[in-house]
Amino acid sequence: MEEKTKINITFETLYNLLLKEKKSGELQEIDSSFFEDLLGYLKEKQKSLTQFKTDDLIFSVERQKKLKEITNIKNLVKDILEKRAQKITDLAFLSVRTGQKGTDLRLMLSEEKVLYNALEEFYSSYKRAVLDKLFVFEKPDISILESKKEEPTKTECKKGLLLVRFKLPVPQFVDNSGEMIGPFREDDIASLPCDIAEILIEKQRAEQIQEE
């Protein structure tokens, strides 16, 4: 595996990242702060437009150049994310087709892990609805795909706590009382105050575990 790429966002680094994604069949590892850094870079580019007066011909020409630059940057980002999304789609499909859950999610950004998990779940449902039915000489059951995923029955918090399993890593944070909580790794299990647990579940960082 190649060394993690620390992105100091520029047009050149984005272009080079796109080339790496295109040349390699494997997902390229990039810094976890990629989206945050990219957003700051885009905001700076957008902010630079304010120095140009639209009623001045020279400034107007320069402003058009800046607008073109921002458009080119957005197109680069779009190509990068679409290329990565295609690889993630292929990985999710391969996982379901082979029945092997060996995909290394560490190469994905947090947002991409959510995409991968959703795709894997959908492909798995499709396999059950179509392929598995055909192989036992039954008609495909599309209702399996159309039916909404049943929400787990919520249990009352025992002593104000909820048992959850972490779906993604969560760094250490401070709760409302000033207590330090975490950090947590993927698949860690912990009993957390209800309000905190519900926020993590809503943000798809964790899932509730039903206590017997």
PyMOL commands that set and color helices and strands:
alter all, ss='L'
color gray80, all
select helices_A, chain A and resi 11-23+34-51+57-98+105-107+110-135+143-146+194-202
alter helices_A, ss='H'
color red, helices_A
select strands_A, chain A and resi 161-166+173-174+180-181+189-193+206-208
alter strands_A, ss='S'
color yellow, strands_A
deselect
rebuild
show_as cartoon
